[in-house]
Amino acid sequence: MKADTHPDYHLVTVKMTDGSSYQTRTTWGKEGDTLSLEIDPTSHPAWTGGRGHMLDTGGQVARFKKRFGGLTLGKK
């Protein structure tokens, strides 16, 4: 087996958006670095039960036809 093929696996501190933090082992950064999250399970709607709303007031097909209706794919 080749030597030095695996990345360094070390402890880092993960800081959540609410200010709490924990330590985990990873290959990211260097020993003792702090990883600050912008999105985490305390704030993301996928974990908090938030609802994503898709607003389709004009209809996607209608908007597509309005935008690209003048284009033709045939030979002139």
All heavy atoms as a GROMACS GRO file, in nm:
protein
  587
    1MET      N    1   0.084  -0.117   0.000
    1MET     CA    2   0.000   0.000   0.000
    1MET      C    3   0.089   0.124   0.000
    1MET      O    4   0.191   0.128   0.067
    1MET     CB    5  -0.090   0.000   0.124
    1MET     CG    6  -0.195   0.105   0.116
    1MET     SD    7  -0.307   0.117   0.259
    1MET     CE    8  -0.347  -0.048   0.297
    2LYS      N    9   0.049   0.227  -0.076
    2LYS     CA   10   0.127   0.350  -0.082
    2LYS      C   11   0.116   0.428   0.048
    2LYS      O   12   0.010   0.434   0.109
    2LYS     CB   13   0.078   0.438  -0.196
    2LYS     CG   14   0.103   0.383  -0.333
    2LYS     CD   15   0.055   0.481  -0.438
    2LYS     CE   16   0.076   0.426  -0.576
    2LYS     NZ   17   0.028   0.520  -0.678
    3ALA      N   18   0.225   0.491   0.085
    3ALA     CA   19   0.226   0.576   0.205
    3ALA      C   20   0.168   0.713   0.170
    3ALA      O   21   0.178   0.758   0.055
    3ALA     CB   22   0.368   0.590   0.257
    4ASP      N   23   0.108   0.780   0.267
    4ASP     CA   24   0.055   0.917   0.252
    4ASP      C   25  -0.054   0.930   0.146
    4ASP      O   26  -0.062   1.030   0.075
    4ASP     CB   27   0.168   1.015   0.223
    4ASP     CG   28   0.272   1.018   0.333
    4ASP    OD1   29   0.233   0.998   0.450
    4ASP    OD2   30   0.391   1.037   0.302
    5THR      N   31  -0.139   0.828   0.130
    5THR     CA   32  -0.249   0.839   0.033
    5THR      C   33  -0.377   0.888   0.098
    5THR      O   34  -0.465   0.936   0.029
    5THR     CB   35  -0.277   0.703  -0.034
    5THR    OG1   36  -0.307   0.607   0.067
    5THR    CG2   37  -0.159   0.657  -0.116
    6HIS      N   38  -0.388   0.878   0.229
    6HIS     CA   39  -0.509   0.919   0.299
    6HIS      C   40  -0.494   1.060   0.354
    6HIS      O   41  -0.388   1.097   0.403
    6HIS     CB   42  -0.541   0.822   0.413
    6HIS     CG   43  -0.572   0.685   0.366
    6HIS    ND1   44  -0.690   0.652   0.305
    6HIS    CD2   45  -0.499   0.571   0.366
    6HIS    CE1   46  -0.688   0.524   0.272
    6HIS    NE2   47  -0.573   0.473   0.307
    7PRO      N   48  -0.600   1.141   0.348
    7PRO     CA   49  -0.592   1.276   0.402
    7PRO      C   50  -0.585   1.275   0.556
    7PRO      O   51  -0.622   1.176   0.620
    7PRO     CB   52  -0.721   1.343   0.356
    7PRO     CG   53  -0.814   1.231   0.328
    7PRO     CD   54  -0.730   1.113   0.288
    8ASP      N   55  -0.541   1.386   0.612
    8ASP     CA   56  -0.531   1.400   0.757
    8ASP      C   57  -0.671   1.405   0.817
    8ASP      O   58  -0.756   1.482   0.774
    8ASP     CB   59  -0.455   1.529   0.789
    8ASP     CG   60  -0.439   1.551   0.937
    8ASP    OD1   61  -0.428   1.451   1.010
    8ASP    OD2   62  -0.438   1.668   0.979
    9TYR      N   63  -0.698   1.323   0.916
    9TYR     CA   64  -0.828   1.313   0.983
    9TYR      C   65  -0.810   1.366   1.124
    9TYR      O   66  -0.735   1.310   1.202
    9TYR     CB   67  -0.872   1.166   0.983
    9TYR     CG   68  -1.016   1.142   1.014
    9TYR    CD1   69  -1.116   1.194   0.934
    9TYR    CD2   70  -1.053   1.064   1.122
    9TYR    CE1   71  -1.250   1.168   0.961
    9TYR    CE2   72  -1.186   1.038   1.150
    9TYR     CZ   73  -1.283   1.091   1.069
    9TYR     OH   74  -1.414   1.066   1.096
   10HIS      N   75  -0.877   1.478   1.159
   10HIS     CA   76  -0.850   1.548   1.283
   10HIS      C   77  -0.977   1.610   1.342
   10HIS      O   78  -1.082   1.606   1.279
   10HIS     CB   79  -0.746   1.656   1.259
   10HIS     CG   80  -0.781   1.742   1.142
   10HIS    ND1   81  -0.742   1.710   1.014
   10HIS    CD2   82  -0.856   1.854   1.130
   10HIS    CE1   83  -0.790   1.801   0.930
   10HIS    NE2   84  -0.860   1.888   0.998
   11LEU      N   85  -0.966   1.668   1.461
   11LEU     CA   86  -1.079   1.733   1.529
   11LEU      C   87  -1.095   1.878   1.486
   11LEU      O   88  -0.997   1.952   1.477
   11LEU     CB   89  -1.060   1.730   1.680
   11LEU     CG   90  -1.094   1.600   1.750
   11LEU    CD1   91  -1.054   1.608   1.897
   11LEU    CD2   92  -1.240   1.569   1.740
   12VAL      N   93  -1.220   1.918   1.457
   12VAL     CA   94  -1.255   2.058   1.431
   12VAL      C   95  -1.380   2.090   1.513
   12VAL      O   96  -1.453   2.001   1.555
   12VAL     CB   97  -1.281   2.087   1.281
   12VAL    CG1   98  -1.158   2.064   1.197
   12VAL    CG2   99  -1.398   2.009   1.229
   13THR      N  100  -1.406   2.218   1.532
   13THR     CA  101  -1.526   2.263   1.601
   13THR      C  102  -1.626   2.313   1.498
   13THR      O  103  -1.591   2.393   1.411
   13THR     CB  104  -1.492   2.377   1.699
   13THR    OG1  105  -1.393   2.329   1.790
   13THR    CG2  106  -1.614   2.423   1.775
   14VAL      N  107  -1.749   2.266   1.506
   14VAL     CA  108  -1.856   2.309   1.416
   14VAL      C  109  -1.945   2.405   1.493
   14VAL      O  110  -1.999   2.370   1.598
   14VAL     CB  111  -1.938   2.190   1.365
   14VAL    CG1  112  -2.051   2.236   1.275
   14VAL    CG2  113  -1.848   2.091   1.292
   15LYS      N  114  -1.960   2.528   1.441
   15LYS     CA  115  -2.043   2.630   1.506
   15LYS      C  116  -2.173   2.644   1.430
   15LYS      O  117  -2.175   2.676   1.311
   15LYS     CB  118  -1.969   2.764   1.509
   15LYS     CG  119  -2.043   2.871   1.584
   15LYS     CD  120  -1.962   2.999   1.590
   15LYS     CE  121  -2.041   3.108   1.661
   15LYS     NZ  122  -1.970   3.235   1.655
   16MET      N  123  -2.285   2.619   1.499
   16MET     CA  124  -2.418   2.625   1.438
   16MET      C  125  -2.464   2.771   1.428
   16MET      O  126  -2.405   2.860   1.487
   16MET     CB  127  -2.517   2.545   1.522
   16MET     CG  128  -2.471   2.405   1.554
   16MET     SD  129  -2.493   2.294   1.419
   16MET     CE  130  -2.654   2.234   1.456
   17THR      N  131  -2.575   2.794   1.355
   17THR     CA  132  -2.625   2.930   1.338
   17THR      C  133  -2.681   2.988   1.467
   17THR      O  134  -2.686   3.110   1.482
   17THR     CB  135  -2.736   2.934   1.230
   17THR    OG1  136  -2.839   2.843   1.266
   17THR    CG2  137  -2.680   2.897   1.095
   18ASP      N  138  -2.724   2.904   1.560
   18ASP     CA  139  -2.779   2.954   1.686
   18ASP      C  140  -2.670   2.980   1.791
   18ASP      O  141  -2.699   3.017   1.904
   18ASP     CB  142  -2.884   2.859   1.742
   18ASP     CG  143  -2.827   2.723   1.781
   18ASP    OD1  144  -2.708   2.698   1.756
   18ASP    OD2  145  -2.904   2.643   1.837
   19GLY      N  146  -2.543   2.960   1.754
   19GLY     CA  147  -2.433   2.986   1.845
   19GLY      C  148  -2.380   2.863   1.916
   19GLY      O  149  -2.271   2.866   1.973
   20SER      N  150  -2.453   2.753   1.917
   20SER     CA  151  -2.405   2.632   1.981
   20SER      C  152  -2.294   2.571   1.895
   20SER      O  153  -2.282   2.601   1.776
   20SER     CB  154  -2.518   2.532   2.001
   20SER     OG  155  -2.572   2.493   1.877
   21SER      N  156  -2.212   2.486   1.955
   21SER     CA  157  -2.103   2.425   1.880
   21SER      C  158  -2.076   2.285   1.932
   21SER      O  159  -2.118   2.249   2.043
   21SER     CB  160  -1.978   2.511   1.891
   21SER     OG  161  -1.936   2.519   2.025
   22TYR      N  162  -2.009   2.206   1.852
   22TYR     CA  163  -1.968   2.072   1.891
   22TYR      C  164  -1.840   2.037   1.815
   22TYR      O  165  -1.805   2.101   1.717
   22TYR     CB  166  -2.078   1.970   1.864
   22TYR     CG  167  -2.114   1.953   1.718
   22TYR    CD1  168  -2.052   1.856   1.640
   22TYR    CD2  169  -2.209   2.034   1.658
   22TYR    CE1  170  -2.085   1.840   1.507
   22TYR    CE2  171  -2.242   2.019   1.526
   22TYR     CZ  172  -2.181   1.922   1.451
   22TYR     OH  173  -2.212   1.906   1.318
   23GLN      N  174  -1.770   1.936   1.862
   23GLN     CA  175  -1.648   1.892   1.796
   23GLN      C  176  -1.675   1.762   1.722
   23GLN      O  177  -1.751   1.676   1.767
   23GLN     CB  178  -1.537   1.870   1.898
   23GLN     CG  179  -1.479   1.999   1.950
   23GLN     CD  180  -1.349   1.975   2.024
   23GLN    OE1  181  -1.331   1.870   2.084
   23GLN    NE2  182  -1.261   2.073   2.019
   24THR      N  183  -1.611   1.751   1.606
   24THR     CA  184  -1.622   1.630   1.525
   24THR      C  185  -1.490   1.606   1.453
   24THR      O  186  -1.408   1.696   1.441
   24THR     CB  187  -1.738   1.641   1.425
   24THR    OG1  188  -1.758   1.514   1.362
   24THR    CG2  189  -1.713   1.747   1.320
   25ARG      N  190  -1.474   1.485   1.404
   25ARG     CA  191  -1.353   1.452   1.329
   25ARG      C  192  -1.385   1.464   1.180
   25ARG      O  193  -1.491   1.424   1.134
   25ARG     CB  194  -1.307   1.312   1.363
   25ARG     CG  195  -1.260   1.302   1.507
   25ARG     CD  196  -1.217   1.164   1.546
   25ARG     NE  197  -1.116   1.105   1.461
   25ARG     CZ  198  -0.984   1.127   1.470
   25ARG    NH1  199  -0.940   1.209   1.562
   25ARG    NH2  200  -0.900   1.068   1.388
   26THR      N  201  -1.290   1.523   1.104
   26THR     CA  202  -1.311   1.546   0.962
   26THR      C  203  -1.179   1.563   0.890
   26THR      O  204  -1.073   1.575   0.954
   26THR     CB  205  -1.398   1.672   0.941
   26THR    OG1  206  -1.422   1.689   0.802
   26THR    CG2  207  -1.329   1.796   0.994
   27THR      N  208  -1.183   1.569   0.758
   27THR     CA  209  -1.066   1.600   0.679
   27THR      C  210  -1.065   1.747   0.637
   27THR      O  211  -0.972   1.793   0.574
   27THR     CB  212  -1.061   1.513   0.552
   27THR    OG1  213  -1.179   1.534   0.476
   27THR    CG2  214  -1.047   1.367   0.588
   28TRP      N  215  -1.170   1.822   0.672
   28TRP     CA  216  -1.181   1.964   0.638
   28TRP      C  217  -1.086   2.046   0.724
   28TRP      O  218  -1.074   2.024   0.845
   28TRP     CB  219  -1.325   2.012   0.661
   28TRP     CG  220  -1.343   2.159   0.633
   28TRP    CD1  221  -1.370   2.215   0.512
   28TRP    CD2  222  -1.334   2.266   0.726
   28TRP    NE1  223  -1.378   2.350   0.525
   28TRP    CE2  224  -1.356   2.384   0.656
   28TRP    CE3  225  -1.307   2.273   0.862
   28TRP    CZ2  226  -1.354   2.508   0.716
   28TRP    CZ3  227  -1.304   2.397   0.922
   28TRP    CH2  228  -1.328   2.513   0.849
   29GLY      N  229  -1.021   2.145   0.667
   29GLY     CA  230  -0.939   2.239   0.742
   29GLY      C  231  -0.820   2.176   0.810
   29GLY      O  232  -0.766   2.075   0.766
   30LYS      N  233  -0.781   2.238   0.921
   30LYS     CA  234  -0.668   2.192   1.000
   30LYS      C  235  -0.714   2.162   1.142
   30LYS      O  236  -0.820   2.206   1.183
   30LYS     CB  237  -0.559   2.300   1.003
   30LYS     CG  238  -0.503   2.332   0.867
   30LYS     CD  239  -0.396   2.439   0.877
   30LYS     CE  240  -0.347   2.473   0.739
   30LYS     NZ  241  -0.371   2.608   0.701
   31GLU      N  242  -0.631   2.094   1.217
   31GLU     CA  243  -0.661   2.062   1.357
   31GLU      C  244  -0.695   2.188   1.434
   31GLU      O  245  -0.621   2.287   1.430
   31GLU     CB  246  -0.540   1.993   1.421
   31GLU     CG  247  -0.558   1.958   1.565
   31GLU     CD  248  -0.639   1.832   1.587
   31GLU    OE1  249  -0.640   1.745   1.499
   31GLU    OE2  250  -0.703   1.823   1.694
   32GLY      N  251  -0.811   2.189   1.500
   32GLY     CA  252  -0.852   2.302   1.584
   32GLY      C  253  -0.927   2.413   1.511
   32GLY      O  254  -0.971   2.509   1.573
   33ASP      N  255  -0.945   2.405   1.378
   33ASP     CA  256  -1.020   2.507   1.303
   33ASP      C  257  -1.167   2.506   1.345
   33ASP      O  258  -1.217   2.407   1.399
   33ASP     CB  259  -1.012   2.482   1.152
   33ASP     CG  260  -0.881   2.527   1.092
   33ASP    OD1  261  -0.801   2.590   1.164
   33ASP    OD2  262  -0.860   2.499   0.972
   34THR      N  263  -1.237   2.617   1.318
   34THR     CA  264  -1.380   2.628   1.345
   34THR      C  265  -1.455   2.640   1.214
   34THR      O  266  -1.425   2.728   1.132
   34THR     CB  267  -1.409   2.750   1.434
   34THR    OG1  268  -1.338   2.735   1.556
   34THR    CG2  269  -1.558   2.762   1.463
   35LEU      N  270  -1.551   2.553   1.192
   35LEU     CA  271  -1.636   2.555   1.073
   35LEU      C  272  -1.767   2.622   1.112
   35LEU      O  273  -1.843   2.568   1.192
   35LEU     CB  274  -1.661   2.412   1.024
   35LEU     CG  275  -1.759   2.394   0.909
   35LEU    CD1  276  -1.709   2.465   0.784
   35LEU    CD2  277  -1.779   2.247   0.880
   36SER      N  278  -1.793   2.741   1.058
   36SER     CA  279  -1.917   2.814   1.086
   36SER      C  280  -2.019   2.782   0.978
   36SER      O  281  -1.995   2.808   0.860
   36SER     CB  282  -1.891   2.964   1.090
   36SER     OG  283  -1.802   2.994   1.195
   37LEU      N  284  -2.133   2.729   1.018
   37LEU     CA  285  -2.238   2.692   0.923
   37LEU      C  286  -2.330   2.809   0.894
   37LEU      O  287  -2.364   2.886   0.983
   37LEU     CB  288  -2.320   2.576   0.979
   37LEU     CG  289  -2.243   2.448   1.009
   37LEU    CD1  290  -2.338   2.344   1.068
   37LEU    CD2  291  -2.177   2.394   0.885
   38GLU      N  292  -2.370   2.823   0.767
   38GLU     CA  293  -2.468   2.923   0.729
   38GLU      C  294  -2.609   2.864   0.735
   38GLU      O  295  -2.705   2.934   0.762
   38GLU     CB  296  -2.440   2.974   0.588
   38GLU     CG  297  -2.308   3.048   0.577
   38GLU     CD  298  -2.278   3.091   0.436
   38GLU    OE1  299  -2.366   3.079   0.348
   38GLU    OE2  300  -2.167   3.138   0.412
   39ILE      N  301  -2.620   2.736   0.706
   39ILE     CA  302  -2.747   2.664   0.711
   39ILE      C  303  -2.723   2.536   0.789
   39ILE      O  304  -2.628   2.464   0.763
   39ILE     CB  305  -2.798   2.631   0.570
   39ILE    CG1  306  -2.823   2.758   0.492
   39ILE    CG2  307  -2.923   2.546   0.577
   39ILE    CD1  308  -2.860   2.735   0.348
   40ASP      N  309  -2.809   2.508   0.885
   40ASP     CA  310  -2.795   2.386   0.964
   40ASP      C  311  -2.933   2.336   1.004
   40ASP      O  312  -3.034   2.398   0.972
   40ASP     CB  313  -2.705   2.411   1.086
   40ASP     CG  314  -2.762   2.512   1.183
   40ASP    OD1  315  -2.882   2.540   1.179
   40ASP    OD2  316  -2.685   2.562   1.266
   41PRO      N  317  -2.941   2.222   1.072
   41PRO     CA  318  -3.070   2.165   1.108
   41PRO      C  319  -3.157   2.256   1.197
   41PRO      O  320  -3.277   2.236   1.204
   41PRO     CB  321  -3.034   2.038   1.182
   41PRO     CG  322  -2.902   1.999   1.128
   41PRO     CD  323  -2.831   2.128   1.100
   42THR      N  324  -3.099   2.355   1.263
   42THR     CA  325  -3.181   2.443   1.346
   42THR      C  326  -3.245   2.555   1.266
   42THR      O  327  -3.335   2.622   1.315
   42THR     CB  328  -3.096   2.506   1.459
   42THR    OG1  329  -2.992   2.586   1.401
   42THR    CG2  330  -3.036   2.399   1.547
   43SER      N  331  -3.200   2.578   1.142
   43SER     CA  332  -3.253   2.691   1.066
   43SER      C  333  -3.311   2.653   0.930
   43SER      O  334  -3.387   2.730   0.872
   43SER     CB  335  -3.144   2.795   1.045
   43SER     OG  336  -3.039   2.743   0.966
   44HIS      N  337  -3.278   2.538   0.875
   44HIS     CA  338  -3.323   2.502   0.741
   44HIS      C  339  -3.464   2.445   0.742
   44HIS      O  340  -3.496   2.360   0.826
   44HIS     CB  341  -3.226   2.400   0.680
   44HIS     CG  342  -3.243   2.386   0.533
   44HIS    ND1  343  -3.340   2.306   0.478
   44HIS    CD2  344  -3.177   2.442   0.430
   44HIS    CE1  345  -3.333   2.313   0.347
   44HIS    NE2  346  -3.234   2.394   0.315
   45PRO      N  347  -3.551   2.490   0.650
   45PRO     CA  348  -3.690   2.443   0.648
   45PRO      C  349  -3.705   2.292   0.630
   45PRO      O  350  -3.804   2.234   0.673
   45PRO     CB  351  -3.752   2.515   0.528
   45PRO     CG  352  -3.664   2.629   0.500
   45PRO     CD  353  -3.527   2.594   0.551
   46ALA      N  354  -3.609   2.226   0.568
   46ALA     CA  355  -3.619   2.081   0.549
   46ALA      C  356  -3.620   2.008   0.682
   46ALA      O  357  -3.680   1.903   0.696
   46ALA     CB  358  -3.504   2.031   0.463
   47TRP      N  359  -3.553   2.064   0.783
   47TRP     CA  360  -3.548   2.002   0.915
   47TRP      C  361  -3.645   2.064   1.015
   47TRP      O  362  -3.686   2.000   1.109
   47TRP     CB  363  -3.406   2.011   0.974
   47TRP     CG  364  -3.308   1.924   0.904
   47TRP    CD1  365  -3.304   1.788   0.906
   47TRP    CD2  366  -3.202   1.965   0.821
   47TRP    NE1  367  -3.200   1.742   0.830
   47TRP    CE2  368  -3.134   1.849   0.776
   47TRP    CE3  369  -3.154   2.089   0.779
   47TRP    CZ2  370  -3.024   1.854   0.694
   47TRP    CZ3  371  -3.043   2.093   0.697
   47TRP    CH2  372  -2.981   1.976   0.656
   48THR      N  373  -3.682   2.190   0.994
   48THR     CA  374  -3.768   2.258   1.090
   48THR      C  375  -3.916   2.244   1.057
   48THR      O  376  -4.000   2.287   1.133
   48THR     CB  377  -3.735   2.408   1.098
   48THR    OG1  378  -3.755   2.467   0.968
   48THR    CG2  379  -3.593   2.430   1.144
   49GLY      N  380  -3.948   2.186   0.942
   49GLY     CA  381  -4.087   2.165   0.906
   49GLY      C  382  -4.148   2.284   0.834
   49GLY      O  383  -4.269   2.292   0.817
   50GLY      N  384  -4.065   2.376   0.788
   50GLY     CA  385  -4.114   2.491   0.713
   50GLY      C  386  -4.172   2.448   0.580
   50GLY      O  387  -4.145   2.340   0.529
   51ARG      N  388  -4.253   2.530   0.526
   51ARG     CA  389  -4.318   2.495   0.399
   51ARG      C  390  -4.259   2.580   0.286
   51ARG      O  391  -4.249   2.699   0.297
   51ARG     CB  392  -4.467   2.520   0.406
   51ARG     CG  393  -4.534   2.438   0.513
   51ARG     CD  394  -4.685   2.456   0.508
   51ARG     NE  395  -4.747   2.386   0.617
   51ARG     CZ  396  -4.785   2.260   0.612
   51ARG    NH1  397  -4.767   2.191   0.504
   51ARG    NH2  398  -4.842   2.203   0.716
   52GLY      N  399  -4.223   2.511   0.180
   52GLY     CA  400  -4.177   2.581   0.060
   52GLY      C  401  -4.296   2.607  -0.029
   52GLY      O  402  -4.375   2.517  -0.057
   53HIS      N  403  -4.312   2.728  -0.074
   53HIS     CA  404  -4.425   2.763  -0.160
   53HIS      C  405  -4.374   2.794  -0.299
   53HIS      O  406  -4.287   2.878  -0.317
   53HIS     CB  407  -4.499   2.886  -0.106
   53HIS     CG  408  -4.560   2.864   0.028
   53HIS    ND1  409  -4.671   2.787   0.047
   53HIS    CD2  410  -4.524   2.906   0.151
   53HIS    CE1  411  -4.702   2.784   0.175
   53HIS    NE2  412  -4.613   2.856   0.241
   54MET      N  413  -4.431   2.725  -0.396
   54MET     CA  414  -4.397   2.754  -0.535
   54MET      C  415  -4.508   2.841  -0.591
   54MET      O  416  -4.623   2.798  -0.603
   54MET     CB  417  -4.385   2.625  -0.615
   54MET     CG  418  -4.344   2.648  -0.757
   54MET     SD  419  -4.319   2.491  -0.838
   54MET     CE  420  -4.298   2.548  -1.004
   55LEU      N  421  -4.473   2.963  -0.621
   55LEU     CA  422  -4.572   3.057  -0.675
   55LEU      C  423  -4.572   3.045  -0.827
   55LEU      O  424  -4.474   3.079  -0.892
   55LEU     CB  425  -4.540   3.199  -0.632
   55LEU     CG  426  -4.538   3.222  -0.481
   55LEU    CD1  427  -4.496   3.364  -0.451
   55LEU    CD2  428  -4.675   3.195  -0.422
   56ASP      N  429  -4.680   2.998  -0.880
   56ASP     CA  430  -4.693   2.980  -1.024
   56ASP      C  431  -4.817   3.056  -1.069
   56ASP      O  432  -4.916   2.997  -1.109
   56ASP     CB  433  -4.704   2.832  -1.057
   56ASP     CG  434  -4.690   2.805  -1.206
   56ASP    OD1  435  -4.652   2.899  -1.279
   56ASP    OD2  436  -4.715   2.692  -1.249
   57THR      N  437  -4.812   3.188  -1.062
   57THR     CA  438  -4.929   3.270  -1.091
   57THR      C  439  -4.961   3.274  -1.240
   57THR      O  440  -5.077   3.270  -1.278
   57THR     CB  441  -4.911   3.413  -1.039
   57THR    OG1  442  -4.792   3.468  -1.097
   57THR    CG2  443  -4.899   3.414  -0.889
   58GLY      N  444  -4.858   3.281  -1.324
   58GLY     CA  445  -4.884   3.292  -1.467
   58GLY      C  446  -4.876   3.160  -1.539
   58GLY      O  447  -4.911   3.151  -1.656
   59GLY      N  448  -4.831   3.058  -1.475
   59GLY     CA  449  -4.815   2.928  -1.539
   59GLY      C  450  -4.680   2.920  -1.607
   59GLY      O  451  -4.642   3.008  -1.683
   60GLN      N  452  -4.608   2.814  -1.581
   60GLN     CA  453  -4.473   2.801  -1.635
   60GLN      C  454  -4.475   2.788  -1.787
   60GLN      O  455  -4.390   2.845  -1.855
   60GLN     CB  456  -4.403   2.681  -1.572
   60GLN     CG  457  -4.371   2.702  -1.427
   60GLN     CD  458  -4.299   2.583  -1.367
   60GLN    OE1  459  -4.274   2.483  -1.433
   60GLN    NE2  460  -4.265   2.594  -1.241
   61VAL      N  461  -4.569   2.713  -1.840
   61VAL     CA  462  -4.575   2.695  -1.985
   61VAL      C  463  -4.609   2.827  -2.054
   61VAL      O  464  -4.550   2.863  -2.155
   61VAL     CB  465  -4.677   2.585  -2.023
   61VAL    CG1  466  -4.693   2.575  -2.173
   61VAL    CG2  467  -4.634   2.452  -1.964
   62ALA      N  468  -4.702   2.902  -1.996
   62ALA     CA  469  -4.740   3.030  -2.054
   62ALA      C  470  -4.622   3.127  -2.054
   62ALA      O  471  -4.599   3.198  -2.153
   62ALA     CB  472  -4.858   3.089  -1.978
   63ARG      N  473  -4.547   3.130  -1.946
   63ARG     CA  474  -4.430   3.218  -1.940
   63ARG      C  475  -4.324   3.175  -2.041
   63ARG      O  476  -4.261   3.259  -2.106
   63ARG     CB  477  -4.370   3.218  -1.800
   63ARG     CG  478  -4.450   3.302  -1.702
   63ARG     CD  479  -4.378   3.310  -1.573
   63ARG     NE  480  -4.352   3.172  -1.528
   63ARG     CZ  481  -4.336   3.134  -1.403
   63ARG    NH1  482  -4.337   3.222  -1.307
   63ARG    NH2  483  -4.314   3.009  -1.372
   64PHE      N  484  -4.306   3.044  -2.058
   64PHE     CA  485  -4.210   2.994  -2.155
   64PHE      C  486  -4.250   3.036  -2.296
   64PHE      O  487  -4.168   3.083  -2.374
   64PHE     CB  488  -4.198   2.843  -2.145
   64PHE     CG  489  -4.100   2.783  -2.242
   64PHE    CD1  490  -3.966   2.779  -2.210
   64PHE    CD2  491  -4.142   2.732  -2.363
   64PHE    CE1  492  -3.873   2.725  -2.298
   64PHE    CE2  493  -4.050   2.679  -2.452
   64PHE     CZ  494  -3.916   2.675  -2.420
   65LYS      N  495  -4.377   3.016  -2.329
   65LYS     CA  496  -4.425   3.053  -2.463
   65LYS      C  497  -4.414   3.202  -2.487
   65LYS      O  498  -4.381   3.246  -2.596
   65LYS     CB  499  -4.569   3.006  -2.482
   65LYS     CG  500  -4.581   2.856  -2.499
   65LYS     CD  501  -4.724   2.814  -2.521
   65LYS     CE  502  -4.734   2.665  -2.539
   65LYS     NZ  503  -4.872   2.620  -2.557
   66LYS      N  504  -4.442   3.282  -2.386
   66LYS     CA  505  -4.431   3.426  -2.399
   66LYS      C  506  -4.287   3.467  -2.423
   66LYS      O  507  -4.257   3.555  -2.505
   66LYS     CB  508  -4.484   3.494  -2.272
   66LYS     CG  509  -4.478   3.644  -2.275
   66LYS     CD  510  -4.532   3.703  -2.146
   66LYS     CE  511  -4.519   3.854  -2.147
   66LYS     NZ  512  -4.560   3.912  -2.019
   67ARG      N  513  -4.195   3.401  -2.355
   67ARG     CA  514  -4.055   3.438  -2.365
   67ARG      C  515  -3.989   3.387  -2.494
   67ARG      O  516  -3.911   3.456  -2.556
   67ARG     CB  517  -3.981   3.382  -2.243
   67ARG     CG  518  -3.840   3.428  -2.231
   67ARG     CD  519  -3.783   3.385  -2.099
   67ARG     NE  520  -3.647   3.430  -2.085
   67ARG     CZ  521  -3.568   3.396  -1.986
   67ARG    NH1  522  -3.611   3.317  -1.892
   67ARG    NH2  523  -3.444   3.440  -1.981
   68PHE      N  524  -4.022   3.263  -2.532
   68PHE     CA  525  -3.956   3.202  -2.645
   68PHE      C  526  -4.050   3.170  -2.760
   68PHE      O  527  -4.014   3.093  -2.850
   68PHE     CB  528  -3.887   3.072  -2.600
   68PHE     CG  529  -3.782   3.093  -2.495
   68PHE    CD1  530  -3.806   3.056  -2.363
   68PHE    CD2  531  -3.662   3.152  -2.526
   68PHE    CE1  532  -3.710   3.074  -2.266
   68PHE    CE2  533  -3.566   3.173  -2.430
   68PHE     CZ  534  -3.590   3.134  -2.299
   69GLY      N  535  -4.167   3.227  -2.763
   69GLY     CA  536  -4.267   3.194  -2.864
   69GLY      C  537  -4.225   3.231  -3.006
   69GLY      O  538  -4.265   3.168  -3.102
   70GLY      N  539  -4.142   3.334  -3.023
   70GLY     CA  540  -4.101   3.377  -3.155
   70GLY      C  541  -3.990   3.297  -3.216
   70GLY      O  542  -3.959   3.311  -3.334
   71LEU      N  543  -3.928   3.208  -3.142
   71LEU     CA  544  -3.816   3.130  -3.192
   71LEU      C  545  -3.868   3.010  -3.272
   71LEU      O  546  -3.966   2.946  -3.235
   71LEU     CB  547  -3.730   3.079  -3.077
   71LEU     CG  548  -3.662   3.184  -2.992
   71LEU    CD1  549  -3.585   3.117  -2.880
   71LEU    CD2  550  -3.567   3.268  -3.075
   72THR      N  551  -3.802   2.979  -3.382
   72THR     CA  552  -3.837   2.859  -3.461
   72THR      C  553  -3.713   2.773  -3.473
   72THR      O  554  -3.600   2.821  -3.478
   72THR     CB  555  -3.887   2.899  -3.600
   72THR    OG1  556  -3.784   2.973  -3.666
   72THR    CG2  557  -4.013   2.982  -3.591
   73LEU      N  558  -3.734   2.643  -3.482
   73LEU     CA  559  -3.623   2.550  -3.493
   73LEU      C  560  -3.603   2.503  -3.635
   73LEU      O  561  -3.504   2.439  -3.667
   73LEU     CB  562  -3.646   2.429  -3.402
   73LEU     CG  563  -3.655   2.462  -3.252
   73LEU    CD1  564  -3.688   2.336  -3.174
   73LEU    CD2  565  -3.524   2.521  -3.203
   74GLY      N  566  -3.698   2.531  -3.725
   74GLY     CA  567  -3.688   2.486  -3.864
   74GLY      C  568  -3.597   2.575  -3.947
   74GLY      O  569  -3.554   2.682  -3.905
   75LYS      N  570  -3.566   2.525  -4.069
   75LYS     CA  571  -3.480   2.602  -4.162
   75LYS      C  572  -3.562   2.713  -4.227
   75LYS      O  573  -3.681   2.698  -4.252
   75LYS     CB  574  -3.423   2.512  -4.270
   75LYS     CG  575  -3.326   2.410  -4.216
   75LYS     CD  576  -3.272   2.326  -4.329
   75LYS     CE  577  -3.177   2.220  -4.278
   75LYS     NZ  578  -3.124   2.138  -4.385
   76LYS      N  579  -3.496   2.823  -4.255
   76LYS     CA  580  -3.564   2.935  -4.323
   76LYS      C  581  -3.517   2.945  -4.464
   76LYS      O  582  -3.412   2.914  -4.503
   76LYS     CB  583  -3.535   3.066  -4.251
   76LYS     CG  584  -3.606   3.076  -4.121
   76LYS     CD  585  -3.587   3.213  -4.063
   76LYS     CE  586  -3.666   3.225  -3.934
   76LYS     NZ  587  -3.661   3.355  -3.879
   0.00000   0.00000   0.00000
